[in-house]
Amino acid sequence: MMKSIYAGALLSLLAGSAVQAADPDLVLSGEISYAQYNTYVELPFAVPPGVSRLSVKFDYDGAEQRTTIDLGLADPHGMRGWSGGNKKSFTLAETDATPSYEPGRIDAGEWRLILGVPNIRSGVTSHYRAEISFNRAEETTLKEGYAWYRGDLHMHTAHSDGFCLSRSGKKVNCPVFRTIEAAEAAGLDFIAISDHNATTQNQDLRELQPFFDKTLLLPGRELTTFHGHANEWGVAADIDFRHGANGMADQVHKLGGLFSLNHPNAPTGEACMGCGWDAPGFDPAKADSVEVVNGGGVRGAGDKALALSFWRSLLDKGLSPTAVGGSDNHDADLPTTTPGSVGAPATVVYAANLSQRAILDGIKAGHVFIQIRGGDPARRVELTSGEAMMGDHIRAQAGEVPVAIHVSGVEGGSLEVLSDAPPPAEARPLSADDRRGLMWKSDGKRHWLAVLVKDRDGQAVLLSNPLYLEP
């Protein structure tokens, strides 16, 4: 009798993170009357030490009577922004802020929410409420419901070394919106902009997310060092890339993000500083994921660029980093059929909804497969055993464990079972919607099993994450 150890608990956690909103740290409420007409009302509040982000939600009644209350904010040193009546919520931090507001340090001390009253009628009273939260931003959820969401986790823009052609055909540093447009064209649900050691791209993402409301924009960064490159996702705050890999990973985790090793098998040296991963003293257990498929590498070296051996070595040590892909795109104009274009490869994540927290939770859980060369979104591979899916840990008594493999969109292709103790697999070619099973022997020890799918030309096109068999 098999039982999923983590699947049910994780699904509950994902659902909870999607629907439960944390209470604000402060609430400012009161009334505005005709006595405040054409005046500014200042609402002081204290910001404690250690705050890195401040978020405000504001609302009031009386709009049907033509009451208008404008909104602004001042820190201990002066004005930080004025949105008037065009926004009911905003956030600001050192690296990014909602348009109308200035990014910068969130210093401790007395801040003031400023209410302007350009219109209120005599005899009318308006009630307002401002919710102020520290160290968290408002969650953006673009789609509800459990689904497979396709994305690209590694790309560059003008904020580092991303280029594209200008309107007159000149090669220029590429603005963020062009990369997002390329992601839309590739049919992606989410992307992470991961410029080298930069945080400034996050200000652009803050402005562009409301407009690009079909593509989730995740904050990220490629932490680029002399001894390896690593992506972090979900953290907009600055991470000091000079203080060693373990320290970087610890900072990312403390701030609620994920830490992923990029192109770990790449050559390093004059051609590409620190591109291979050889960080001295790094604890591999701190890696949430490994970029097994790098689009630029595939474009240059084909399947030889896959970091399968590096990833497998960590799995064989008893670790379970999630295999992910990233285009490592530096040119938003690359044709979508080219490896390294936006969405090639695509990382496909099973998540509770299309929000930052749910996507990161899905990656951490290993509920992921990779479309190695991007392209047809119908190409997919799923690996299950009972209620357990890719990334889950299952427990079985000694004997045989049935595993179901579902591959679609690769007619005439083949599959290869990857494992520390691979069971036999059928050699017959794949059908257009192929479903087959195999028996995995349990010997009371820990094992893992994943699937690599190749097309009829022998090119790798899909990679699953493992199922884990626990003693």
C-alpha positions in Angstrom: 0.0 0.0 0.0 1.6 3.3 -1.1 1.1 6.6 0.5 2.1 10.1 -0.6 4.1 11.6 2.3 4.0 15.2 1.2 1.5 15.6 -1.6 -1.7 16.2 0.4 0.0 18.5 2.9 1.6 20.5 0.2 -1.6 20.9 -1.8 -3.2 22.2 1.4 -0.3 24.6 2.0 -0.6 25.9 -1.6 -4.3 26.4 -1.3 -3.8 28.2 2.0 -1.2 30.5 0.7 -3.4 31.5 -2.2 -6.5 32.5 -0.2 -5.3 33.7 3.2 -4.3 37.3 3.4 -2.3 38.4 6.4 -3.7 41.1 8.7 -2.2 44.5 8.3 0.3 45.8 10.8 -1.5 49.1 11.3 -5.0 50.4 10.5 -5.7 54.1 10.3 -9.4 55.1 10.1 -11.5 58.1 10.6 -13.8 60.6 9.1 -13.6 63.5 6.6 -16.2 66.2 6.6 -16.8 69.5 4.8 -14.6 71.1 7.4 -11.6 69.5 5.6 -12.7 70.7 2.1 -9.7 71.9 0.1 -7.2 70.9 2.9 -4.6 68.2 3.5 -5.1 65.9 6.4 -1.9 64.2 7.7 -2.1 60.8 9.5 1.1 60.0 11.3 2.2 56.5 12.0 5.4 54.8 13.3 7.6 52.6 11.2 9.7 50.3 13.4 13.4 49.4 12.6 14.0 46.5 10.3 11.3 47.3 7.7 12.3 46.8 4.1 9.0 47.2 2.4 5.9 49.3 3.2 2.5 48.6 1.5 -0.8 50.6 1.8 -4.4 49.8 1.0 -6.8 52.7 1.2 -10.5 53.1 0.7 -13.3 55.5 1.6 -17.1 55.9 1.1 -19.1 58.7 -0.2 -18.0 58.6 -3.8 -21.6 58.4 -5.0 -22.0 61.9 -3.4 -19.0 63.1 -5.3 -16.6 62.9 -2.4 -12.9 62.7 -3.6 -10.0 61.9 -1.3 -6.5 62.0 -2.8 -3.6 60.0 -1.4 0.1 60.7 -0.8 2.9 59.6 1.5 5.8 61.3 3.4 8.7 59.6 5.2 10.8 61.2 8.0 12.7 63.2 5.4 10.0 64.4 3.0 7.5 63.4 0.3 7.8 59.9 -1.1 5.0 60.2 -3.6 1.5 61.4 -4.5 -1.0 59.3 -6.4 -4.0 61.5 -5.9 -7.1 59.6 -6.7 -5.7 57.2 -9.2 -4.6 54.4 -6.8 -6.1 52.7 -3.8 -3.0 50.6 -3.0 0.7 50.9 -3.4 4.0 49.5 -2.2 7.5 50.8 -1.9 10.9 49.4 -1.0 14.5 50.2 -1.7 14.5 48.5 -5.1 11.0 49.2 -6.4 7.8 51.1 -5.9 4.4 51.5 -7.4 4.4 54.2 -10.0 3.7 57.6 -8.3 6.0 56.6 -5.4 9.8 56.7 -5.0 11.8 53.6 -4.2 14.3 54.0 -1.4 15.1 53.1 2.1 12.3 52.5 4.6 13.8 54.4 7.5 12.4 53.9 11.0 10.5 56.9 12.5 7.4 58.9 11.9 5.8 58.6 8.5 2.6 60.4 7.3 -0.2 59.3 5.1 -1.5 62.5 3.5 -5.1 62.8 2.4 -6.1 65.6 0.1 -9.7 66.6 -0.1 -10.4 68.3 -3.4 -14.2 67.8 -3.1 -16.7 67.0 -0.4 -20.2 68.5 -0.1 -21.6 70.3 2.8 -23.3 68.0 5.3 -21.5 64.9 4.0 -19.3 62.7 6.1 -16.9 60.2 4.5 -15.3 57.3 6.3 -11.8 56.2 5.4 -9.7 53.2 6.2 -6.0 52.7 5.5 -4.3 49.4 6.0 -0.5 49.5 6.4 1.7 46.4 6.1 5.4 46.0 6.7 7.7 43.7 4.8 5.1 42.3 2.4 3.7 43.4 -0.9 0.2 42.8 -2.2 0.0 39.5 -4.0 -0.9 39.5 -7.7 -3.0 36.5 -8.8 -3.7 36.5 -12.6 -5.5 33.1 -12.7 -7.3 31.0 -10.2 -7.2 27.3 -9.9 -4.8 24.4 -10.0 -3.2 24.0 -13.4 0.1 23.5 -15.3 1.5 27.0 -15.8 4.3 27.5 -18.4 7.1 30.0 -17.8 10.7 31.0 -18.4 13.0 31.5 -15.3 16.1 33.0 -16.8 16.4 36.1 -19.1 18.2 39.4 -19.4 17.2 42.9 -20.4 18.8 46.4 -20.5 19.4 46.2 -16.8 22.3 43.9 -17.6 23.4 42.5 -20.9 20.1 42.0 -22.8 20.0 43.5 -26.3 17.5 43.8 -29.2 17.0 46.0 -32.3 15.7 49.5 -32.0 13.0 51.0 -34.2 15.7 52.0 -36.7 17.4 48.6 -36.6 20.3 49.4 -34.2 21.4 47.0 -31.5 20.5 48.6 -28.2 20.1 47.6 -24.6 16.6 46.0 -24.6 13.8 47.5 -22.5 12.0 45.1 -20.2 8.7 45.4 -22.1 10.2 43.8 -25.2 11.0 40.7 -23.2 7.5 40.5 -21.8 6.1 40.9 -25.3 8.2 38.0 -26.5 6.9 36.0 -23.5 3.3 36.7 -24.6 4.1 35.7 -28.1 5.5 32.4 -26.8 2.3 31.8 -24.8 4.0 31.9 -21.4 2.1 32.3 -18.2 5.0 33.6 -16.1 8.5 34.9 -16.4 11.4 35.9 -14.1 13.6 38.7 -15.2 17.1 37.7 -13.9 19.5 40.4 -14.8 23.1 40.0 -13.5 23.4 41.3 -9.9 20.8 44.0 -10.6 17.6 45.0 -8.8 16.6 48.0 -11.0 14.5 45.8 -13.3 12.1 45.3 -10.5 11.0 48.9 -10.7 10.0 48.3 -14.3 8.2 45.1 -13.4 6.2 47.0 -10.8 5.0 49.5 -13.5 4.4 46.9 -16.2 2.5 44.2 -14.3 -0.9 45.9 -14.4 -0.6 46.3 -18.2 0.7 42.8 -18.9 -2.1 41.2 -17.0 -1.9 37.8 -18.7 1.8 37.2 -17.8 2.9 37.0 -14.2 6.2 39.0 -13.7 8.4 37.5 -11.0 11.2 39.5 -9.4 14.6 37.7 -9.8 18.3 38.1 -10.3 21.2 36.2 -11.6 23.7 36.3 -8.7 26.9 36.3 -10.8 30.1 35.4 -9.0 33.7 34.3 -9.8 32.7 30.7 -8.9 29.3 30.2 -10.3 26.0 31.9 -11.3 22.7 31.3 -9.3 19.2 32.6 -9.9 17.1 33.8 -7.0 13.3 34.2 -7.5 10.8 36.0 -5.4 13.1 38.5 -3.7 13.2 42.1 -4.9 15.6 43.3 -2.1 19.3 43.5 -2.8 21.4 40.3 -2.2 25.1 40.8 -1.7 26.7 38.6 -4.3 30.2 39.2 -2.9 30.0 37.2 0.3 30.0 33.6 -0.9 27.4 31.1 -2.2 26.2 29.9 1.2 25.6 33.4 2.4 23.7 34.3 -0.7 21.5 31.3 -0.4 20.8 32.0 3.3 19.8 35.6 2.5 17.5 34.5 -0.3 15.8 31.9 2.0 15.4 34.4 4.8 13.5 36.7 2.5 11.2 33.9 1.3 12.8 33.3 -2.1 14.3 30.3 -4.0 18.0 29.7 -4.8 18.8 27.9 -8.1 22.2 26.9 -9.6 22.5 28.1 -13.2 24.2 26.1 -16.0 26.4 24.3 -13.5 28.2 22.2 -16.1 29.1 25.2 -18.4 32.8 25.9 -19.2 34.3 28.8 -17.2 37.2 31.1 -17.9 37.8 34.1 -20.1 34.9 33.3 -22.4 32.4 33.2 -19.5 33.5 34.3 -16.0 32.3 31.8 -13.4 29.8 30.1 -15.7 30.5 26.7 -14.3 29.6 26.0 -10.7 32.6 25.4 -8.4 31.7 27.6 -5.4 34.1 26.6 -2.6 32.5 25.1 0.5 29.0 25.4 -0.9 26.4 23.2 0.9 24.4 21.7 -2.0 21.4 21.2 0.3 20.9 25.0 0.1 20.0 24.7 -3.7 16.3 24.6 -4.2 16.7 23.8 -7.9 19.2 23.2 -10.6 19.0 24.7 -14.1 19.4 21.4 -15.9 18.4 22.9 -19.3 19.9 26.2 -20.3 18.7 27.5 -23.7 21.9 29.2 -24.7 23.8 26.1 -24.0 21.4 23.9 -26.0 21.7 26.4 -28.9 25.5 26.0 -28.8 26.0 22.3 -27.9 22.6 20.6 -28.3 21.8 17.8 -25.8 25.4 17.8 -24.6 24.6 21.0 -22.8 22.1 19.4 -20.4 23.4 19.3 -16.8 22.0 15.9 -16.2 25.1 14.4 -14.6 25.4 17.3 -12.2 21.8 17.1 -11.2 21.9 13.3 -10.9 24.9 13.5 -8.6 22.9 15.6 -6.1 19.9 13.2 -6.3 22.3 10.3 -5.7 23.5 12.0 -2.5 19.9 12.0 -1.1 19.1 15.6 -2.1 16.0 16.6 -4.1 16.7 19.8 -6.0 14.0 20.5 -8.6 15.2 20.4 -12.3 14.2 23.6 -14.1 15.0 25.2 -17.4 15.8 28.8 -18.4 16.3 30.3 -21.8 19.1 32.6 -20.6 17.8 34.9 -23.3 19.9 37.9 -24.1 18.1 38.9 -27.3 14.3 39.4 -27.3 14.2 39.2 -31.1 15.4 35.6 -31.4 12.8 33.5 -33.3 10.7 31.3 -31.1 12.0 28.2 -32.8 15.5 28.9 -31.7 16.8 27.4 -28.4 17.6 30.4 -26.1 14.7 32.4 -27.3 12.2 33.5 -24.7 10.3 30.3 -23.6 12.8 27.9 -25.0 13.1 26.0 -22.8 9.9 26.4 -20.8 9.5 25.3 -17.2 6.0 24.0 -16.6 4.8 24.2 -12.9 1.7 22.6 -11.3 0.5 25.3 -9.0 -2.6 26.4 -7.0 -3.0 29.5 -9.1 -1.0 32.0 -11.2 0.6 34.0 -8.4 4.2 34.4 -7.2 3.7 32.4 -4.0 2.0 29.5 -5.7 4.5 29.3 -8.6 7.4 29.3 -6.1 5.7 26.7 -4.0 5.2 24.5 -7.0 8.9 24.8 -8.0 10.0 24.0 -4.5 7.8 21.0 -4.4 9.2 19.6 -7.6 5.8 19.6 -9.4 7.6 20.6 -12.6 8.6 19.3 -16.0 10.7 21.0 -18.7 9.9 21.5 -22.3 13.5 21.5 -23.4 13.2 23.2 -26.7 10.0 25.2 -25.9 7.7 25.3 -28.9 4.5 23.2 -28.8 2.8 23.8 -25.4 0.9 20.5 -25.9 4.1 18.6 -25.3 4.1 17.3 -21.8 5.3 14.5 -19.5 3.7 13.4 -16.3 5.0 10.9 -13.8 2.7 9.6 -11.1 2.3 6.7 -8.7 -1.1 6.6 -7.0 -1.8 10.0 -5.6 1.8 11.0 -5.8 3.2 13.2 -8.7 6.6 14.4 -9.8 8.5 15.9 -6.8 6.5 13.9 -4.2 8.1 11.4 -1.8 6.3 8.1 -1.5 6.7 5.3 0.9 6.2 1.6 0.0 6.8 -1.7 1.6 9.2 -4.1 -0.1 7.9 -5.1 -3.4 6.9 -3.5 -6.7 5.6 0.0 -7.0 3.6 0.9 -10.1 4.5 4.1 -11.9 2.4 5.7 -14.6 4.0 7.7 -17.4 2.0 10.0 -19.6 3.7 11.7 -22.6 1.8 13.8 -25.2 2.8 15.6 -28.3 5.9 13.4 -29.1 4.6 10.8 -31.6 7.3 8.5 -32.8 9.7 9.5 -30.0 11.2 7.5 -27.2 11.6 7.7 -23.5 14.6 7.0 -21.2 14.1 6.2 -17.6 16.6 8.0 -15.4 17.1 6.5 -11.9 19.7 5.4 -9.4 18.3 1.9 -10.0 16.5 2.1 -13.3 13.6 -0.4 -13.9 13.2 -1.8 -17.5 11.1 0.4 -19.8 9.3 -0.4 -23.0 11.2 0.4 -26.1 8.2 0.8 -28.4 7.9 4.3 -30.0 5.6 6.8 -28.3 2.1 7.5 -29.6 0.6 11.0 -29.8 -1.0 10.6 -26.4 1.1 7.8 -24.8 0.2 6.2 -21.5 2.3 3.4 -20.2 3.4 1.9 -16.9 6.4 0.2 -15.3 7.0 -1.6 -12.0 9.6 0.0 -9.7 11.1 -2.4 -7.1 11.3 -1.2 -3.6 14.2 -2.7 -1.6 13.7 -0.6 1.6 16.2 2.1 0.5 15.8 5.6 -0.9 15.6 5.8 -4.7 14.5 8.3 -7.3 13.1 8.0 -10.8 12.6 10.5 -13.6 11.9 10.4 -17.4 13.7 12.0 -20.4 11.7 12.1 -23.6 13.3 12.3 -27.1 11.6 13.1 -30.4 11.8 10.9 -33.5 15.1 12.6 -34.4 16.7 11.7 -31.1 16.6 15.2 -29.7 15.7 15.6 -26.0 12.4 17.5 -25.8 10.9 16.8 -22.3 12.3 16.1 -18.8 10.3 15.2 -15.8 11.2 15.7 -12.2 11.6 12.6 -10.1 9.3 10.6 -7.9 11.2 9.7 -4.7 10.9 6.4 -3.0 11.5 6.6 0.7 12.4 3.7 3.1 
